[in-house]
Amino acid sequence: MTDDKVKHADEAASDHREDESLTRRDFIKKGAVVGAGAAAIGGTIAAASVAKADASIDDIVWDYEVDVVVVGAGCAGLPAAIRARDLGATVLLVDQNFDVGGKMLHSGSWTSLGGGDAVQKRDLAGASDAEGMVTVEPLVEPAALEDNPELLFKDMTDWSIVDTGGVPRYRYNERDLHRAWANNTVGTRQFLLDNYVRYARINGTHYGGGVSRARAASAVLRLGDKTDMRAGTVTPEDAGKKGEFSSQFAPRVMSDSTKRAGEGIVHNGAAMARPLEFSAREKGVHFMLNRHLDELIREEQFSGQILGISASYTPRFDPNTGERLESLWGEGNIDERRESINIRARKAVVLASGGYAGNPQMRSMFYPAMREPTFVTSAWALLGPDRAEDGSAMKAGLAVGANLSGMQQNYNHSVTYHIKTRIATRDAYTDMYPGHPTFPFRGSAGVDIGTKGFEHVIAVNQVGKRFFNEIDLPKRPRHPRWPGGAKEGVPRDWSEHVPTDWRNSRPEWIAELAQGAYTRHDGVDAALAINEGSSEPDFLSGPLWVIFDDAAVERGGWNINYPFTSPDNGQFFSASSIEALAQEIMKNPYSRVPMSHLADTVAAWNGFVDKAYDDDFERQGEKMHKIEGPTFYAASLMIIWHDTYGGLRINGKTQVVDMDGKVIPRLYAGGEASGGGGQHGLGRGVVHGYIAGKEAAMESSS
Ligand SMILES: Cc1cc2nc3c(=O)[nH]c(=O)nc-3n(C[C@H](O)[C@H](O)[C@H](O)COP(=O)(O)OP(=O)(O)OC[C@H]3O[C@@H](n4cnc5c(N)ncnc54)[C@H](O)[C@@H]3O)c2cc1C
């Protein structure tokens, strides 16, 4: 970049709303050559840090150069980019997907922050928001909203809490990280409000948000004639219609928020991701979509500063038309199609590219049986089959010496991996309908049979054998959170709860769990078990199926037509006999062995129904129904690895820390790319992004 252009960049950065075209054109220089930037940096690049063995740093061709490179335009990445931009940095957001928002766009938007944040205060005062969107009365009592960072920090590191699966969740959280997290929730909530995100009433607290106070609220928009982030409105077409259509604006149909906010208000992740995206674009953040971080470029493999990234072109094409998928909005997009490029970060790289839930090999760091590739992560179609949550930040970080933290926090986590009640789609965590460009990747929305629906089916493994009591398959442990009480895995309710009191985990409470509050069932583990179809070396379980007939469809009131099921995505089959159904199932690409036991299993089951007792798994009474046809159905049943706990170790400034406990200079991470917080979702990611954006912008330019 010439001095002249640097000057333009700095000026533009100081008032980035002034002239968008100037800032976009000038502060990222395309095709920067070897020399100026690289020569000033010096040093060598080790073989493993970039695939350029023995290459000198002086040899690197920097294709783009910017102050801060943020990898991942989702929950942690968008706030990081906006904050760095607010503080005057030039920012490039790189995302492997064709559109912005990541899992946050798919999410429910229920954001747990607290510590005395602006939404808690608003509800405490019984007030509405400035635009008058929130018209319902506060949903929780005032005392449950009186919060402060000290209490939040205490809650987040409380050793004494035990969930209803018997696991202490808060105990293992990184102290430094959560101290900083608790100190920054108030600032982050205000930052979100300042960047067009609106919140409904506080109505609880998320898994990992502590049990002492109510801290979570959903992001909302108002239904209107125009989709307009400044005005906070969304059209009914963009909000979508359940069972019928989604839109590119909101891959999941937006939910009715009448009870949480007021009439005509809707919520979900689109009400959070799209306003943040809009704000980032408005402020002059640049986006390079269809671009996958492959490697970090560091001065030496295990020492020196992070200089930038190398990234490859990852476009997605409509499976039906072959057309390249494009982002909803284009302001600030850089359409770069070269196969591989290097991007220099003068100040810092922020890794905000999510976790490794979609990478079966990396999942096995925690649970070897989850190498089974049929099971995918949530938001699989949205983020890209085979690339969604591929652990790329962790891989890139490890290659330059980063440490990991909190990997064990996945243990028995009922959110992390569990059996879904939505059948007949591989992307079973949530529905999505035609209208979103990624619908063809999943092919069906799936049929949510709910926990009650399991009485109408039997569940079988890849050889056609039952493996668990179906009624218990979707049951999961509860996570300790506000408002407490045995149902939430807390011996007392919130007003009596004393943080860090040993009585929270006293043997009497554990005994109480044993008397009914304990809700862990090992159905997932039974489903992943080695069976007759498993073979060396991995002994994978194979896919899972629920088997039922027309009578079940009738009793359950299930709609098994398109778009809930698809005739050709390999997730739903029908036949006039069980034998023929077993044959059909072989069309699923992950069916590796004949379903040789299915006919015997169904016959045995029908015999159990006759005597109203299930010899194998002790189902009994009215919750047993024969499977007799005339049409027999098989629908895929999924274990979804939803999100990851454990990832790159970061400190309170979100700096990535290496295996010797030293900070890797100019490298930051947040959200699911990072570890050390047994804390769910959005609250975790946005605060990390808020911190990382500031810290990255404050780095000196290299
Ligand atoms: C259906 C659903 C409902 C949810 N509901 C809630 C909720 O109500 N409340 C809550 O707290 N949490 C919820 N979550 C979880 C929450 O959305 C995630 O935990 C959060 O979005 C994670 O933030 P992140 O920034 O780590 O990842 P993301 O938001 O997923 O962003 C990561 C981004 O990085 C990109 N990326 C990945 N790899 C690369 C690469 N190598 N190079 C470039 N870009 C890359 C991805 O394409 C993506 O855009 C939900 C999630 C889902 C799927």
The ligand as a Tripos MOL2 file, in Angstrom:
@<TRIPOS>MOLECULE
LIG
   53    58     1     0     0
SMALL
NO_CHARGES

@<TRIPOS>ATOM
      1 C1        -30.6180  -23.6900   15.2840 C.3       1 LIG1
      2 C2        -29.7610  -23.0080   16.2840 C.ar      1 LIG1
      3 C3        -30.3640  -22.3530   17.3630 C.ar      1 LIG1
      4 C4        -29.5670  -21.6930   18.2960 C.ar      1 LIG1
      5 N1        -30.1840  -20.9360   19.2620 N.ar      1 LIG1
      6 C5        -29.4250  -20.2570   20.1570 C.ar      1 LIG1
      7 C6        -30.0370  -19.4020   21.1060 C.ar      1 LIG1
      8 O1        -31.2390  -19.1550   21.0930 O.2       1 LIG1
      9 N2        -29.2270  -18.8250   22.0290 N.ar      1 LIG1
     10 C7        -27.8950  -19.0100   22.0570 C.ar      1 LIG1
     11 O2        -27.2270  -18.4680   22.9400 O.2       1 LIG1
     12 N3        -27.2750  -19.7540   21.1040 N.ar      1 LIG1
     13 C8        -28.0140  -20.3740   20.1570 C.ar      1 LIG1
     14 N4        -27.4010  -21.1310   19.1820 N.ar      1 LIG1
     15 C9        -25.9320  -21.2660   19.2070 C.3       1 LIG1
     16 C10       -25.2490  -20.0540   18.5990 C.3       1 LIG1
     17 O3        -25.8520  -19.7130   17.3790 O.3       1 LIG1
     18 C11       -23.7930  -20.3870   18.3580 C.3       1 LIG1
     19 O4        -23.2250  -20.8970   19.5400 O.3       1 LIG1
     20 C12       -23.0180  -19.1430   17.9320 C.3       1 LIG1
     21 O5        -23.5420  -18.6270   16.7260 O.3       1 LIG1
     22 C13       -21.5560  -19.4880   17.7480 C.3       1 LIG1
     23 O6        -20.8920  -18.3290   17.3730 O.3       1 LIG1
     24 P1        -19.5520  -18.3950   16.5250 P.3       1 LIG1
     25 O7        -19.2140  -17.0100   16.1690 O.co2     1 LIG1
     26 O8        -18.5740  -19.2270   17.2510 O.co2     1 LIG1
     27 O9        -19.9570  -19.2210   15.2250 O.3       1 LIG1
     28 P2        -20.9360  -18.8290   14.0490 P.3       1 LIG1
     29 O10       -21.9850  -17.8880   14.4970 O.co2     1 LIG1
     30 O11       -21.3820  -20.0990   13.4420 O.co2     1 LIG1
     31 O12       -20.0010  -18.0920   13.0060 O.3       1 LIG1
     32 C14       -18.9090  -18.7680   12.4420 C.3       1 LIG1
     33 C15       -18.7180  -18.2930   11.0110 C.3       1 LIG1
     34 O13       -17.4280  -18.7220   10.5690 O.3       1 LIG1
     35 C16       -17.5170  -19.1910    9.2480 C.3       1 LIG1
     36 N5        -16.3890  -20.1080    9.0320 N.ar      1 LIG1
     37 C17       -16.2380  -21.3550    9.5020 C.ar      1 LIG1
     38 N6        -15.0510  -21.8640    9.1350 N.ar      1 LIG1
     39 C18       -14.4400  -20.9020    8.4080 C.ar      1 LIG1
     40 C19       -13.1960  -20.8250    7.7470 C.ar      1 LIG1
     41 N7        -12.3120  -21.8230    7.8040 N.pl3     1 LIG1
     42 N8        -12.9040  -19.7070    7.0630 N.ar      1 LIG1
     43 C20       -13.7770  -18.6720    7.0060 C.ar      1 LIG1
     44 N9        -14.9690  -18.6960    7.6320 N.ar      1 LIG1
     45 C21       -15.2920  -19.7920    8.3340 C.ar      1 LIG1
     46 C22       -18.8650  -19.8360    9.1650 C.3       1 LIG1
     47 O14       -19.3020  -19.9230    7.8250 O.3       1 LIG1
     48 C23       -19.7080  -18.8800   10.0210 C.3       1 LIG1
     49 O15       -20.2770  -17.8610    9.2490 O.3       1 LIG1
     50 C24       -28.1660  -21.7480   18.2060 C.ar      1 LIG1
     51 C25       -27.5700  -22.3940   17.1190 C.ar      1 LIG1
     52 C26       -28.3660  -23.0090   16.1540 C.ar      1 LIG1
     53 C27       -27.7130  -23.6640   14.9880 C.3       1 LIG1
@<TRIPOS>BOND
     1     1     2 1
     2     2     3 ar
     3     2    52 ar
     4     3     4 ar
     5     4     5 ar
     6     4    50 ar
     7     5     6 ar
     8     6     7 ar
     9     6    13 1
    10     7     8 2
    11     7     9 ar
    12     9    10 ar
    13    10    11 2
    14    10    12 ar
    15    12    13 ar
    16    13    14 ar
    17    14    15 1
    18    14    50 ar
    19    15    16 1
    20    16    17 1
    21    16    18 1
    22    18    19 1
    23    18    20 1
    24    20    21 1
    25    20    22 1
    26    22    23 1
    27    23    24 1
    28    24    25 2
    29    24    26 1
    30    24    27 1
    31    27    28 1
    32    28    29 2
    33    28    30 1
    34    28    31 1
    35    31    32 1
    36    32    33 1
    37    33    34 1
    38    33    48 1
    39    34    35 1
    40    35    36 1
    41    35    46 1
    42    36    37 ar
    43    36    45 ar
    44    37    38 ar
    45    38    39 ar
    46    39    40 ar
    47    39    45 ar
    48    40    41 1
    49    40    42 ar
    50    42    43 ar
    51    43    44 ar
    52    44    45 ar
    53    46    47 1
    54    46    48 1
    55    48    49 1
    56    50    51 ar
    57    51    52 ar
    58    52    53 1
@<TRIPOS>SUBSTRUCTURE
     1 LIG1         1 GROUP 0 **** ****
